[in-house]
Structures are given as structure tokens and as C-alpha cells.
Amino acid sequence: MFEDALRYPWRGEKRAETLLIGGVLSLLGFLLVPILFVYGYMVRVVRQTAAGDAATPPRFDDWEELLVDGVVAFVVSVVYLFVPVVAIALAAFAFLVPVTVVEGGVGPRAGMLAAGGLLVALLALSVTLLLLLVALYLFPAGIAAYARTGRVTAAFSPGDLRTVAGDRRYATGWLVFVAIAVLAQVVSGAVAATGVGGLLVPFLLFYANVAGAYAIGVGVADLELRDEADEDATASQPAV
């Protein structure tokens, strides 16, 4: 899957056009709206590959749909990352308390308080890292659930998340997604170090994001997610 994912963005007759548009939008991402189109495109890649169409990447068209999907993806990312970000802030504060105790107090009591505070801070950091890992694992699953069903609620549905995140194929796709992200950061760092090459970084990151979205889409291609409408209809039927 890793090699297929890396080759995927470079398939199709419109590959140069797609990568150029995606790279320019990523370059202008600081304006927010352009990056929403990029998010929407990633949702489209997941949706298309999950539906079994993994031959070539989709094109940049139907911009209204891209924007809607991008806004949804952005909101989903904020929701999933909110708790870990807050936890990181609290963990950072917990590390500052022992330092303050040491600088402002003297004697063995201050040292014991500082040591106890440091242990609490380390525990908070461990919990924070665990929350961040869980969020990073579930976030693509939520995007995939939304892409597959078209329901925003599916991105947070425990049932849909269990179906996606608990599947071995998704886990494999997620690992490929992470490996590509790490590789992209390494390559981008090396390119940016050349100075002028920094302009190429948004294009490299867009390429990597498309490859990662492909891996997630392929990972959920054969999963059957629940349809709330069907469930409601079934629940309303009288028992025999």
C-alpha cells in the first residue's frame, strides 16, 4: 500500500494541473479559505478511493462541494484536537509549577513539593500524549466515516468510529498515512533548508496529503458503515 500511495498523486492525465492547483492553494493557506478547498479535496480523495475508484486522483471541480467538505473537515479536526491541545496547555502549566516552587522556596519542603509537582507533570504529559495519539488515530477515521456516508454526525458516531478504527485495514492505512507524513516532513525540511526550495514545500506537502488520503480511503474501502435512516426505519417497524 505504501508504494501505491506514493505513486497515486502522480497518476492521470491531469496530474500536473491538480498538483499545481493544490500546491498554490496550500501556499495561500494562511488566508484560510484556500486551505478549506484543500481539506475538501482530501475528503474527495478518501470518498473516491473508498468507493473503489483508486485509479487516478479526482480533479479540482465542483468548488462549492469542495468548500462544504473542507469546512466539515476543518470543524472535525478542531473538535478532535481540542481536548489534546487543552491537555498540552495544562501539562505545560504543570511543568512550570515545580520550577516556580524551586525558585521561590528554600529548604527540603520546597524540594519535596517540587519533586511531587514534577511527578504530577510527568503523569499529565503521559496522559496528554495518549490523548493526542488517540485523537490522531480517530480523526482520519471520522473524516472517512463522513466521506463514506455524507453525514457529519458519522464523524463522531461511536458505532461508525468503532467500525472504521477497529478494522485492521484502516489501521494499516493509518500507519501508511503516518509514515508518509513523517517522510514528507523530512523531505520538506531538507528542501526548505536550501532557501529558495522553501517555495516547493507546500507542493510537496500537498502531494503527501493526497497520498495519505489515498491510504485512508483504501483502508476503509470495504467497510460497511451504518445508515441512520435505515436504522430509524427498522426501529419504527413493529415487532412481530
JOLIN-V352805 format. One record per residue. PHI is phi in degrees with one decimal (999 if undefined). OMEGA is omega in radians with two decimals (NA if undefined). Layout:
PHI | OMEGA
PHI | OMEGA
This chain:
999 | -3.08
-60.7 | -3.13
-66.5 | 3.12
-61.5 | -3.14
-63.9 | -3.14
-67.6 | -3.14
-81.5 | -2.99
-53.4 | -3.09
-62.8 | -3.08
-99.5 | 3.09
-98.8 | 3.06
92.0 | -3.10
-73.4 | -3.09
-98.3 | -3.04
-62.1 | -3.11
-64.8 | 3.12
-62.7 | -3.12
-63.6 | -3.13
-67.3 | 3.11
-67.1 | 3.14
-63.4 | -3.13
-63.1 | 3.13
-67.7 | 3.13
-65.9 | 3.10
-62.4 | 3.11
-66.6 | 3.12
-62.4 | 3.14
-94.2 | -3.06
-60.6 | 3.14
-64.4 | 3.09
-83.9 | 3.10
74.5 | -3.08
-57.8 | 3.12
-58.3 | -3.11
-70.6 | 3.08
-66.0 | 3.07
-66.4 | 3.09
-66.1 | 3.09
-59.0 | 3.13
-62.6 | 3.12
-66.0 | 3.12
-64.2 | 3.06
-61.4 | 3.13
-63.9 | 3.10
-62.2 | 3.12
-61.8 | -3.11
-62.9 | -3.09
-69.0 | -3.13
-68.3 | 3.11
-65.8 | 3.12
-80.9 | 3.10
99.3 | 3.13
-97.0 | -3.09
-113.0 | -3.09
-73.0 | -3.13
-138.5 | 3.11
-65.4 | 3.07
-70.7 | 3.13
-95.1 | 3.01
-83.7 | 3.04
-149.3 | -3.07
47.1 | -3.01
-64.2 | 3.11
-63.6 | 3.10
-64.7 | 3.11
-59.8 | -3.13
-66.1 | 3.13
-62.0 | 3.12
-62.4 | 3.13
-65.5 | 3.11
-63.6 | 3.11
-60.9 | -3.14
-61.8 | 3.12
-64.8 | 3.13
-63.3 | 3.12
-61.2 | 3.14
-64.2 | 3.13
-63.7 | -3.13
-63.2 | -3.09
-70.6 | -3.07
-94.1 | -3.09
-61.7 | -3.10
-62.7 | 3.10
-60.5 | 3.14
-65.3 | 3.09
-62.8 | 3.13
-63.6 | 3.11
-63.3 | 3.12
-62.6 | 3.13
-67.3 | 3.13
-66.0 | 3.10
-63.3 | 3.09
-64.8 | -3.14
-63.9 | 3.10
-74.0 | -3.13
-74.6 | -3.09
-62.5 | 3.11
-60.2 | 3.13
-64.6 | 3.13
-64.3 | 3.14
-64.0 | -3.12
-65.2 | -3.09
-73.3 | -3.05
-100.0 | -3.10
-128.8 | 3.12
-133.6 | 3.07
91.7 | -3.09
-65.1 | -3.12
-64.1 | 3.11
-63.3 | 3.11
-64.8 | 3.13
-66.4 | 3.11
-62.9 | 3.13
-65.7 | 3.13
-64.4 | 3.11
-64.2 | 3.11
-64.2 | 3.12
-65.5 | 3.10
-64.6 | 3.10
-63.1 | 3.13
-64.2 | 3.11
-64.5 | 3.09
-64.2 | 3.12
-62.8 | 3.12
-65.0 | 3.13
-62.3 | 3.12
-64.7 | 3.13
-62.1 | 3.13
-63.0 | 3.10
-65.4 | 3.11
-61.6 | -3.14
-65.0 | 3.12
-63.5 | 3.12
-62.0 | -3.14
-63.5 | 3.14
-67.3 | 3.10
-79.7 | -3.06
-83.0 | -3.10
-57.3 | 3.09
-62.4 | 3.09
-64.5 | 3.10
-64.8 | 3.09
-62.7 | 3.14
-64.7 | 3.12
-63.6 | 3.09
-65.7 | -3.13
-62.0 | -3.10
-73.7 | -3.02
-103.6 | -3.06
78.9 | -3.14
-102.8 | 3.10
-63.3 | -3.12
-63.8 | 3.14
-64.8 | 3.14
-66.8 | -3.12
-122.5 | -3.11
-71.2 | 3.13
-56.3 | -3.13
-65.8 | 3.13
-66.8 | 3.12
-65.0 | 3.08
-62.8 | -3.13
-62.0 | -3.09
-78.3 | -3.02
-67.1 | -3.13
-85.7 | -3.10
-90.4 | -3.11
-64.2 | -3.14
-67.4 | 3.07
-65.9 | 3.12
-58.7 | 3.10
-64.9 | 3.11
-62.3 | 3.13
-66.3 | 3.10
-63.2 | 3.07
-64.5 | 3.10
-56.9 | 3.14
-66.6 | -3.14
-60.6 | 3.12
-67.4 | 3.13
-63.2 | 3.12
-65.2 | 3.12
-60.2 | -3.14
-64.0 | 3.13
-65.6 | 3.13
-64.4 | -3.13
-64.5 | -3.13
-63.4 | 3.11
-62.9 | 3.13
-66.7 | 3.14
-68.9 | -3.13
-64.6 | -3.13
-65.1 | 3.13
-79.2 | 3.13
90.7 | -3.14
-61.7 | -3.14
-63.4 | 3.13
-60.1 | 3.11
-67.7 | -3.13
-84.6 | -3.06
-57.8 | 3.12
-58.6 | 3.14
-70.8 | 3.09
-64.7 | -3.14
-67.6 | 3.08
-63.6 | 3.10
-56.2 | -3.12
-65.2 | 3.14
-65.3 | 3.09
-64.4 | 3.11
-61.6 | 3.12
-66.6 | 3.10
-63.7 | 3.06
-59.7 | -3.12
-61.5 | 3.12
-66.4 | -3.13
-61.9 | 3.11
-64.4 | -3.13
-65.1 | -3.12
-112.3 | -3.01
-59.5 | -3.04
-103.6 | -3.10
-81.6 | 3.09
-105.4 | 3.12
-92.2 | -3.09
-69.3 | 3.06
-105.6 | -3.06
-62.1 | 3.14
-63.8 | 3.11
-64.9 | -3.13
-64.1 | 3.14
-64.2 | 3.13
-64.5 | 3.13
-65.1 | -3.10
-67.4 | -3.10
-79.7 | -3.14
-74.4 | -3.14
-68.0 | 3.11
-70.9 | -3.13
-95.3 | NA
